[in-house]
Amino acid sequence: MELLNEDEIVSIEIDLEQLKENELNESFLTMFGTGIKLILDRMFGGRVASPLSMVVKGRSGDIKSFARTLGREKKYLEASKKYGLDNPKTFGDKRKLEKAIAGFEKDTGLKWPFK
């Protein structure tokens, strides 16, 4: 993953197959978590003003599982922000996120970096 200054494109590359090979390597796990954080930050209109270039590589099923889990992460964060953590809507979205995380971890063999 390469981050450039604000006047340039922010480039994120997540290679799920490479992560599988290096899962025990803390720098790869940190990079994975940082990439997801930047994507979520952009989804919520975060401070990064420059264009975002994102590539997710891997098997088709793994990429779909990644996208599903990222989407559930976003929905849960939106619900918690809008309704608060003790709202039934937020609890429902949290359960859906936990199910998506379990599916991602089962599909890919990788740990989701946020819990």
C-alpha angles and dihedrals in degrees: 000000000000125000120196132191122281094268092059137060118282106226123202122182120180114185107190093190091053090048090053090054093048102032093130091052106099094207091059091049090049090050090050092051092045091051092052091046091053091048092050091045089055092047088058095046094258128186097276104106098179124091117277123227113192131181125178114191129191143078115335094245092049092051091049090050090049092050092047092051093046089051091050090049089055094048092050093049091048092050093047091050094046102038105018129245096283097055120111090232090056091047090052092050090047091054090049090049092050090051091049091048091050089050092049092049091048094045097046106022087231127122116240104238097225127061 
